[in-house]
Every structure is written in structure tokens, then in C-alpha cells.
Amino acid sequence: MNQHDRLLTEDFIEMLSQNEAVVYKICSFYATQTISRDDLYQETVLALWKGYPKFRSESSITTWIWRIALNCCISVIRTEKKHQQNISLTEVSIPLLESESMQQEIKELYRCIAQLKTFDRTLILLWLEEKPYQEIAEITGLSVANVGTRLKRIKTTLKILSNQ
């Protein structure tokens, strides 16, 4: 391994270790009964590794990671969808909370989110992570106005689903 490759590998490992929690969170969000979080994580790390030498710093590294991880998870789900009709959101890690009612509300939210289209789940995940509309737009390739419009529709859909 030459010096350049060694430095690239070291930089990648450092970048991944600093952002590992984000990658795991995204993979957990998209894990299903048939696609494990660990499988999604492995595919995402591979996609990040392949893309890392081409990263041009036109956006923040975090924005780039979100974009790659989301695209990778969605791609794996779409491939799996061809083989299976139902994709469900399962095994989402819910941290221990102070109250049982709060845990139930979060479980209900994830149940409703699981019924959304894949891209809508992406948008709501980014919103739940408190990403600003501008960053959501950069990650998804939408305009800021389109992000706002779509999130408003998604929130309305989630209210309807929660009342069913």
C-alpha cells in the first residue's frame, strides 16, 4: 500500500468513527424483518468507502454521509421490495425514556412512519433529526420550498394515520 492509499484509509477510518452513530441510526431506521441493520450498515460503509475518494467538500462531510447512507438504504430496500411485497419498519431502537406513555407515543409514531413511502420516511427522519430545511434539501436534492411542502403533507398524513 502506497503512502497516498494509507493516508486515504486512515482519513476514512477516522471519518467513519466520528460519524458511526449517524450511520447506525439511518440503518436502524430502514431495517426490516428481512434486511438487518448490520447488513444495511455493511452496504452503507462499502458505499461510503467507494465514494470517499471522490468527495469534493462541496457540502459538509455529515451532509455527504447522510446522502450516501440514505441512498444506499433506499436502494437496498428497493431491491428487496422486488422480492417481497411488504416492507415494515421494525427493531427501531428506542432509548429508555422517563415515562411509559412517551415510549408508547414514539412506538406509535414509528408505526405510522412505517406506512409512509420510502422517500417520505427519509424526509421525516431528517426532520426528526432537526436538520434545517436547507440541509435536507442538500441531502435529498429537493428545493427548500419543496422540502417544506412535502414535510407539511407528510405531517398531515402522519396525523391521519395516528387517528386510525
Backbone hydrogen bonds in HBPLUS format (Angstrom, degrees):
<---DONOR---> <-ACCEPTOR-->    atom                        ^
c    i                          cat <-CA-CA->   ^        H-A-AA   ^      H-
h    n   atom  resd res      DA  || num        DHA   H-A  angle D-A-AA Bond
n    s   type  num  typ     dist DA aas  dist angle  dist       angle   num
A0006-ARG N   A0002-ASN O   2.98 MM   4  6.21 156.0  2.04 153.4 161.0     1
A0007-LEU N   A0003-GLN O   2.95 MM   4  6.17 160.9  1.98 152.9 157.1     2
A0008-LEU N   A0004-HIS O   2.93 MM   4  6.14 160.4  1.97 151.4 157.4     3
A0009-THR N   A0005-ASP O   2.92 MM   4  6.06 159.0  1.96 146.1 151.6     4
A0010-GLU N   A0006-ARG O   2.94 MM   4  6.17 160.0  1.98 147.8 153.4     5
A0011-ASP N   A0007-LEU O   2.86 MM   4  6.04 162.1  1.89 152.2 157.0     6
A0012-PHE N   A0008-LEU O   2.91 MM   4  6.08 158.7  1.95 147.5 153.7     7
A0013-ILE N   A0009-THR O   2.96 MM   4  6.16 165.3  1.98 152.5 156.0     8
A0014-GLU N   A0010-GLU O   3.03 MM   4  6.21 159.4  2.07 147.5 153.1     9
A0015-MET N   A0011-ASP O   2.86 MM   4  6.07 164.0  1.88 152.0 156.7    10
A0016-LEU N   A0012-PHE O   2.83 MM   4  6.02 163.6  1.86 155.9 160.3    11
A0017-SER N   A0013-ILE O   2.93 MM   4  6.06 160.5  1.96 146.5 152.0    12
A0018-GLN N   A0014-GLU O   3.04 MM   4  6.23 150.7  2.13 147.7 155.1    13
A0019-ASN N   A0015-MET O   3.18 MM   4  6.33 129.6  2.44 138.1 150.9    14
A0019-ASN N   A0016-LEU O   3.11 MM   3  5.12 136.1  2.31  97.3 109.6    15
A0020-GLU N   A0016-LEU O   2.78 MM   4  5.48 102.2  2.39 148.6 164.0    16
A0022-VAL N   A0019-ASN O   3.14 MM   3  5.47 121.9  2.49 105.8 119.1    17
A0023-VAL N   A0019-ASN O   3.21 MM   4  6.57 162.4  2.25 155.6 160.3    18
A0024-TYR N   A0020-GLU O   2.91 MM   4  6.16 166.1  1.93 157.6 161.2    19
A0025-LYS N   A0021-ALA O   2.92 MM   4  6.06 153.4  1.99 144.3 151.8    20
A0026-ILE N   A0022-VAL O   3.01 MM   4  6.28 163.7  2.04 153.9 157.2    21
A0027-CYS N   A0023-VAL O   2.97 MM   4  6.17 167.3  1.99 152.4 156.3    22
A0028-SER N   A0024-TYR O   2.80 MM   4  5.92 154.6  1.86 147.9 155.1    23
A0029-PHE N   A0025-LYS O   3.00 MM   4  6.17 150.8  2.09 144.0 151.6    24
A0030-TYR N   A0026-ILE O   3.20 MM   4  6.51 141.6  2.36 145.1 154.5    25
A0031-ALA N   A0027-CYS O   2.96 MM   4  5.99 115.4  2.39 140.7 156.6    26
A0031-ALA N   A0028-SER O   3.38 MM   3  5.13 150.8  2.47  93.3 101.5    27
A0090-THR N   A0031-ALA O   3.49 MM  59  6.42 172.1  2.50 143.5 145.7    28
A0032-THR N   A0035-ILE O   2.86 MM   3  4.98 155.6  1.91 142.5 149.4    29
A0040-LEU N   A0036-SER O   3.07 MM   4  6.41 162.9  2.10 151.4 155.8    30
A0041-TYR N   A0037-ARG O   2.79 MM   4  6.01 154.5  1.85 149.6 157.8    31
A0042-GLN N   A0038-ASP O   2.93 MM   4  6.11 159.5  1.97 145.2 150.1    32
A0043-GLU N   A0039-ASP O   3.01 MM   4  6.28 164.1  2.04 150.4 154.4    33
A0044-THR N   A0040-LEU O   2.84 MM   4  6.00 154.9  1.91 147.9 155.5    34
A0045-VAL N   A0041-TYR O   2.85 MM   4  6.07 164.2  1.87 156.1 159.6    35
A0046-LEU N   A0042-GLN O   3.05 MM   4  6.23 158.4  2.10 146.4 152.4    36
A0047-ALA N   A0043-GLU O   2.95 MM   4  6.22 156.3  2.00 144.4 151.0    37
A0048-LEU N   A0044-THR O   2.80 MM   4  6.08 156.8  1.86 152.7 159.6    38
A0049-TRP N   A0045-VAL O   2.83 MM   4  6.01 159.0  1.87 149.1 154.9    39
A0050-LYS N   A0046-LEU O   2.93 MM   4  6.18 161.2  1.96 151.4 156.1    40
A0051-GLY N   A0047-ALA O   3.01 MM   4  6.13 150.2  2.10 143.0 151.1    41
A0052-TYR N   A0048-LEU O   2.78 MM   4  5.72 132.8  2.00 147.2 159.0    42
A0054-LYS N   A0051-GLY O   2.92 MM   3  5.41 141.0  2.08 114.4 126.2    43
A0055-PHE N   A0052-TYR O   3.09 MM   3  5.19 159.8  2.13 108.2 114.6    44
A0064-TRP N   A0060-SER O   3.04 MM   4  6.34 162.4  2.08 152.6 157.4    45
A0065-ILE N   A0061-ILE O   2.86 MM   4  6.09 158.0  1.91 148.6 154.6    46
A0066-TRP N   A0062-THR O   2.91 MM   4  6.17 165.7  1.94 152.9 156.3    47
A0067-ARG N   A0063-THR O   2.98 MM   4  6.20 164.0  2.00 150.3 154.7    48
A0068-ILE N   A0064-TRP O   2.93 MM   4  6.18 169.4  1.95 157.2 159.4    49
A0069-ALA N   A0065-ILE O   2.82 MM   4  5.89 172.9  1.83 159.4 161.9    50
A0070-LEU N   A0066-TRP O   2.85 MM   4  5.88 168.0  1.86 153.5 157.4    51
A0071-ASN N   A0067-ARG O   2.98 MM   4  6.03 165.9  2.00 147.4 152.1    52
A0072-CYS N   A0068-ILE O   2.86 MM   4  5.96 157.1  1.91 150.1 157.1    53
A0073-CYS N   A0069-ALA O   2.94 MM   4  6.11 170.7  1.95 152.9 155.3    54
A0074-ILE N   A0070-LEU O   2.91 MM   4  6.03 167.8  1.93 155.5 159.4    55
A0075-SER N   A0071-ASN O   2.91 MM   4  5.96 153.8  1.98 141.9 149.7    56
A0076-VAL N   A0072-CYS O   2.95 MM   4  6.23 160.7  1.99 154.2 158.6    57
A0077-ILE N   A0073-CYS O   2.96 MM   4  6.19 159.8  2.01 149.4 155.2    58
A0078-ARG N   A0074-ILE O   2.85 MM   4  6.07 160.0  1.89 150.6 156.2    59
A0079-THR N   A0075-SER O   3.00 MM   4  6.22 157.5  2.05 148.3 154.2    60
A0080-GLU N   A0076-VAL O   2.92 MM   4  6.15 157.6  1.97 147.0 153.6    61
A0081-LYS N   A0077-ILE O   2.69 MM   4  5.86 148.0  1.79 149.4 159.4    62
A0083-HIS N   A0080-GLU O   2.84 MM   3  5.30 143.1  1.97 109.7 120.9    63
A0084-GLN N   A0080-GLU O   2.97 MM   4  6.23 125.8  2.27 142.0 157.6    64
A0103-GLN N   A0099-SER O   3.29 MM   4  6.65 155.0  2.35 142.3 148.7    65
A0104-GLN N   A0100-GLU O   2.97 MM   4  6.29 155.0  2.04 150.1 156.9    66
A0105-GLU N   A0101-SER O   2.99 MM   4  6.24 151.8  2.08 143.4 150.7    67
A0106-ILE N   A0102-MET O   3.02 MM   4  6.29 155.9  2.08 149.4 155.4    68
A0107-LYS N   A0103-GLN O   2.94 MM   4  6.17 160.4  1.98 150.5 156.0    69
A0108-GLU N   A0104-GLN O   2.90 MM   4  6.09 154.0  1.97 145.2 152.6    70
A0109-LEU N   A0105-GLU O   2.90 MM   4  6.15 151.9  1.98 142.9 150.8    71
A0110-TYR N   A0106-ILE O   2.94 MM   4  6.24 162.9  1.97 154.2 157.5    72
A0111-ARG N   A0107-LYS O   2.91 MM   4  6.13 146.1  2.02 142.7 152.6    73
A0112-CYS N   A0108-GLU O   2.99 MM   4  6.26 156.9  2.04 148.7 154.1    74
A0113-ILE N   A0109-LEU O   2.82 MM   4  6.09 160.1  1.86 152.6 159.0    75
A0114-ALA N   A0110-TYR O   2.94 MM   4  5.99 149.4  2.03 140.4 147.7    76
A0115-GLN N   A0112-CYS O   3.02 MM   3  5.40 149.4  2.12 107.9 117.0    77
A0116-LEU N   A0113-ILE O   2.96 MM   3  5.35 162.0  2.00 114.2 120.2    78
A0121-ARG N   A0117-LYS O   2.94 MM   4  6.28 149.5  2.04 155.0 164.7    79
A0122-THR N   A0118-THR O   3.10 MM   4  6.46 146.1  2.22 142.9 152.2    80
A0123-LEU N   A0119-PHE O   3.07 MM   4  6.46 157.6  2.12 149.2 153.7    81
A0124-ILE N   A0120-ASP O   2.99 MM   4  6.24 165.6  2.01 152.0 155.5    82
A0125-LEU N   A0121-ARG O   2.91 MM   4  5.99 153.3  1.98 145.4 152.9    83
A0126-LEU N   A0122-THR O   3.07 MM   4  6.33 164.0  2.10 152.5 156.0    84
A0127-TRP N   A0123-LEU O   2.97 MM   4  6.22 154.4  2.04 146.6 154.3    85
A0128-LEU N   A0124-ILE O   2.77 MM   4  5.95 158.4  1.81 149.3 155.2    86
A0129-GLU N   A0125-LEU O   2.94 MM   4  6.18 136.0  2.14 141.4 153.5    87
A0131-LYS N   A0126-LEU O   3.10 MM   5  5.66 166.5  2.12 159.6 158.4    88
A0130-GLU N   A0127-TRP O   2.85 MM   3  4.98 152.3  1.92 109.1 114.2    89
A0135-GLU N   A0132-PRO O   2.95 MM   3  5.38 118.2  2.34 108.4 122.8    90
A0136-ILE N   A0132-PRO O   2.95 MM   4  6.30 160.5  1.99 157.4 163.9    91
A0137-ALA N   A0133-TYR O   2.83 MM   4  6.04 154.8  1.90 149.3 156.2    92
A0138-GLU N   A0134-GLN O   3.01 MM   4  6.33 151.9  2.09 142.6 150.0    93
A0139-ILE N   A0135-GLU O   2.91 MM   4  6.15 158.7  1.96 151.9 157.1    94
A0140-THR N   A0136-ILE O   2.92 MM   4  6.04 163.7  1.94 152.7 157.0    95
A0141-GLY N   A0137-ALA O   2.76 MM   4  5.41 140.2  1.92 142.9 151.6    96
A0147-VAL N   A0143-SER O   2.95 MM   4  6.26 152.7  2.02 150.7 158.4    97
A0148-GLY N   A0144-VAL O   3.07 MM   4  6.39 162.9  2.10 151.5 154.9    98
A0149-THR N   A0145-ALA O   2.98 MM   4  6.25 162.1  2.01 151.0 155.8    99
A0150-ARG N   A0146-ASN O   2.88 MM   4  5.98 169.5  1.89 152.5 155.8   100
A0151-LEU N   A0147-VAL O   2.88 MM   4  6.00 162.4  1.91 153.7 158.9   101
A0152-LYS N   A0148-GLY O   3.05 MM   4  6.18 153.5  2.12 143.3 150.4   102
A0153-ARG N   A0149-THR O   3.11 MM   4  6.41 158.4  2.15 148.5 154.0   103
A0154-ILE N   A0150-ARG O   2.84 MM   4  6.08 157.0  1.89 150.6 157.7   104
A0155-LYS N   A0151-LEU O   2.89 MM   4  6.05 163.2  1.92 150.1 154.0   105
A0156-THR N   A0152-LYS O   3.09 MM   4  6.31 155.5  2.15 143.9 150.5   106
A0157-THR N   A0153-ARG O   2.91 MM   4  6.19 159.0  1.95 149.4 155.2   107
A0158-LEU N   A0154-ILE O   2.82 MM   4  6.11 156.6  1.88 152.7 159.4   108
A0159-LYS N   A0155-LYS O   2.98 MM   4  6.25 148.9  2.07 144.7 152.7   109
A0160-ILE N   A0156-THR O   3.07 MM   4  6.38 157.2  2.12 149.7 155.5   110
A0161-LEU N   A0157-THR O   2.87 MM   4  6.13 164.0  1.90 154.2 158.8   111
A0162-SER N   A0158-LEU O   2.90 MM   4  6.00 147.6  2.01 142.0 150.5   112
A0163-ASN N   A0160-ILE O   3.15 MM   3  5.33 142.8  2.29 101.3 111.9   113
A0164-GLN N   A0161-LEU O   3.23 MM   3  5.34 163.6  2.26 104.6 109.2   114
